[in-house]
Structures are given as C-alpha cells and as structure tokens.
Amino acid sequence: MRRRFFLAAAPAAATLLQMPRAARAGTAVPIRFGEGWRKLDFPRLTPTRYGFGGSSLEIEGDASSSLIYLAVPEAARTARSARWSWSVSQSVPPTDLARKGGDDRNISLYFVFMDADAAARLSPSTSPQRLLASRSARVLIYVWGGDRAPGSVLPSPYLRGRGFTVALRPAGTGQDRVEVDLAGDYAAVFGAPAERLVGLAVSADSDDTDSMLRARLSDLSLG
C-alpha cells in the first residue's frame, strides 16, 4: 500500500492524514546504503546487524540495539519530503514508544535538522552522539513499532523536547511504501519552518523485550 502523510495537529494530539497524490516540485535525491554510513553501538548491548545493499538495507535484531548514521549530502539539505519502502517479516511485540528503556521497535528513521548557521558550522566528522545532543538539533523520528495508532505523535523520551516520534505503523509484519511531508510535519510539531536537513539515522531495537526482528528498508530518497 502506498501512503502519503502529513501532521495536522499540535504535538500532543497530532494525527497523520492521507494527502492527495499530487507531484512535488524538485528532483529526488536517492540515498544509498553503503559508503558514508557510520555505526553507533551502545555500551553493554548487543548491536543490531545492518546489511548494506546499495538501494536496500537488511536489518536483523536479536535482543539487540544500535544505530547507523549518515551526514546528508549538500544537495539534499533543503529537502522537504522523503520516500521509502519498508517491510517486516518478524516483529518485536507492541511497546510504549514514550517509555525510555521499554520502547522496542522494528524500524526508526531519524531526520535531523539544524538552523542554517549551525548547519554551516557542522563538521563532517561530527559524531551522531554529539549531533543528537546539540541544542540546535531538532529531530523527526518515523517509526514502525509500538502500540500507538498510526499517526500518533509523542515526544521522544531521549531528546528532551528536541525530538518527536511519529508512529506510522504499530508492531507487526507486512510491507508498505511511504511518503512523508518533512516540512509540514516539522512545522506542526516544532511550530516553526524547517531549516537544514543535516543527518539521517536508522535504528532497530529489540533488547527490552528480548525478542527478534527481521526487516528491510529500501528506495529511500529525499525531495
């Protein structure tokens, strides 16, 4: 099923609504899974396994958690939408995405924004930990997992008001093709226009429920 989404309410009670299939202006920038991605493992946790395949990313989790990160190419820093396909063949159980340390999910896509001045000062060697901890960073996190209804939006328990989780699909198996309105979603949850998109991250998390997940992300592009 192909879906297009945007947020249409305040952060505490935002919902995602289907949009008409009008073409967007601009040229899509494809994101390749391979060179340039960096892996972030967490202390005392088994890392999730990521298989880089160019246009696709294979994800395998066995009571594990880790994250991969990519600095956004300069050509895509003004992106206002994103598209991707994803599928889950083995799912973690439903969890509470607002609970720190109890929020396993099959796939999360992070879109990290900064104001233009902060983005211009950003070094290519900046670590994902430092970027996500920056007071200038604002993060939209699109998730397949949890127990919330599709379209639910909630503050990330890790980012202290600088990040919001958007639940696109609850825990379970299946496949989908998605387009999100990054600019509209950003404005809805942060109350200001989106500026520069500086980073992308993917994570998968199954350590809290001691479970297994098998998932795939493919054909990611920014436009």
C-alpha positions in Angstrom: 0.0 0.0 0.0 1.4 3.4 -0.9 0.8 6.1 1.7 1.5 9.8 1.9 1.3 11.6 5.2 1.5 14.9 7.0 0.8 16.1 10.5 -2.3 18.2 11.1 -2.5 19.0 14.8 -0.5 20.1 17.8 2.3 17.7 19.1 0.3 16.3 22.0 -2.6 15.0 19.8 -1.3 15.1 16.2 -2.6 12.7 13.6 -1.4 11.8 10.2 -3.8 12.2 7.3 -3.6 10.9 3.7 -2.7 13.5 1.2 -3.7 13.7 -2.5 -1.1 12.2 -4.9 0.0 15.5 -6.4 3.5 15.6 -7.7 6.1 17.5 -5.7 8.4 20.1 -7.2 12.1 19.4 -7.3 14.2 16.3 -8.0 14.5 13.4 -5.6 18.0 12.6 -4.2 18.4 8.9 -3.7 20.1 7.7 -0.6 22.4 4.7 -0.9 23.1 2.3 1.9 26.9 1.8 1.8 29.8 4.1 2.0 29.4 7.1 4.4 27.2 5.4 6.9 28.6 5.2 10.4 27.5 2.7 13.1 26.8 3.7 16.7 26.8 0.8 19.2 25.6 1.2 22.8 27.5 0.0 25.9 26.5 -3.4 27.2 24.0 -4.0 24.4 24.3 -6.5 21.5 24.4 -4.5 18.3 21.6 -4.9 15.7 23.0 -6.1 12.4 22.7 -4.0 9.2 23.4 -5.4 5.8 24.2 -2.6 3.2 22.9 -3.4 -0.3 23.0 -0.1 -2.1 19.4 0.7 -2.6 18.3 -1.5 0.3 19.2 -2.2 4.0 18.6 -5.5 5.7 18.0 -5.3 9.4 18.4 -8.2 11.9 17.9 -7.8 15.6 18.3 -10.5 18.3 17.7 -8.8 21.7 19.8 -6.0 20.3 20.0 -2.3 19.7 22.2 0.0 17.6 22.0 2.9 15.2 23.5 3.8 11.8 24.0 7.4 10.7 24.7 9.4 7.5 25.5 13.1 7.1 23.1 14.4 4.5 24.6 15.3 1.1 24.7 19.0 0.5 22.4 18.6 -2.5 19.7 17.3 -0.1 19.9 19.7 2.8 16.9 21.7 1.6 14.8 18.5 1.2 11.1 18.9 2.3 9.9 15.4 1.8 11.1 11.8 1.9 10.0 8.5 0.4 10.9 4.9 1.2 9.7 1.3 1.2 9.9 -0.9 4.2 8.9 -4.4 5.2 8.9 -6.5 8.4 8.9 -10.3 8.3 9.5 -10.8 12.0 8.3 -8.2 14.5 9.0 -7.2 18.1 6.0 -7.1 20.4 3.9 -3.9 20.9 5.6 -1.5 23.3 5.1 2.0 24.7 7.2 4.4 22.5 7.0 7.0 25.2 8.8 4.8 27.7 12.6 5.2 28.0 14.1 1.8 28.2 10.9 0.0 27.1 10.3 1.2 23.6 11.5 -1.6 21.2 10.6 -1.0 17.6 11.2 -2.7 14.2 12.5 0.3 12.3 13.1 4.0 13.1 14.1 6.7 10.6 15.6 9.8 12.1 15.7 13.1 10.2 17.9 15.6 11.9 17.5 19.4 11.2 19.5 22.4 12.3 19.2 26.2 11.7 21.3 27.4 8.8 24.0 29.0 10.9 24.5 25.8 13.0 24.4 23.6 9.8 27.1 25.8 8.2 29.4 25.2 11.2 28.8 21.5 11.3 31.9 19.4 10.7 31.7 16.3 8.5 33.4 14.4 11.4 30.8 15.3 14.0 29.7 12.2 15.7 26.0 11.1 15.8 26.1 11.3 19.6 27.3 14.9 19.5 24.8 15.9 16.8 21.8 14.4 18.6 22.9 16.1 21.8 23.2 19.5 20.2 20.8 22.1 21.4 20.4 23.3 17.8 19.3 19.9 16.6 15.6 19.1 16.0 14.6 15.5 15.1 11.6 13.8 13.4 11.5 10.1 14.0 9.2 7.9 11.9 8.6 4.5 13.5 7.3 1.1 12.6 6.6 -0.4 16.0 4.9 0.4 19.3 1.3 0.1 20.4 0.0 3.5 19.2 -2.5 4.1 16.4 -1.0 5.1 13.1 -0.5 8.9 13.1 0.2 9.2 16.8 2.9 11.7 17.7 4.7 11.8 21.0 7.8 13.4 22.5 10.9 11.3 22.3 11.9 10.2 25.8 15.6 10.7 24.9 15.7 14.1 23.3 14.2 16.5 25.9 11.7 18.3 23.7 14.0 18.4 20.7 12.6 15.3 19.0 9.2 13.8 18.3 8.3 10.2 17.4 5.7 9.7 14.6 4.1 6.2 14.7 3.4 5.2 11.1 2.7 1.5 11.8 2.2 -0.4 15.0 4.2 -3.6 15.8 3.5 -6.4 13.3 4.6 -7.7 10.0 3.8 -6.5 6.5 5.2 -4.1 3.8 4.5 -0.6 2.8 5.6 2.3 0.5 5.5 5.7 2.3 6.0 9.4 1.6 6.2 11.9 4.4 6.0 15.7 4.3 9.0 16.6 6.3 8.4 20.4 6.1 4.8 20.1 7.1 5.5 17.7 9.9 8.3 19.8 11.3 6.2 22.9 11.3 3.3 21.0 13.1 5.4 19.7 15.9 8.0 22.4 16.4 5.9 25.4 15.5 8.5 26.9 13.1 9.6 26.3 9.5 12.1 23.5 8.9 15.6 24.7 8.0 18.5 22.5 7.0 18.3 18.7 7.0 21.8 17.6 8.1 21.6 14.0 9.2 19.8 10.7 8.7 19.8 7.7 11.0 18.2 4.3 11.1 17.8 2.2 14.3 16.1 -1.1 15.3 15.6 -2.1 18.9 14.7 -5.4 20.4 16.7 -5.6 23.6 14.0 -4.6 26.1 11.6 -7.3 25.0 14.4 -9.9 24.4 12.9 -10.5 21.0 13.9 -11.0 17.4 13.1 -8.8 14.4 13.8 -9.1 10.7 13.1 -6.0 8.5 14.1 -4.3 5.3 14.3 -0.6 4.2 14.7 0.3 0.6 14.5 3.1 -2.1 15.0 5.9 0.4 15.0 9.3 -1.3 14.8 13.0 -0.3 13.0 15.6 -2.3 
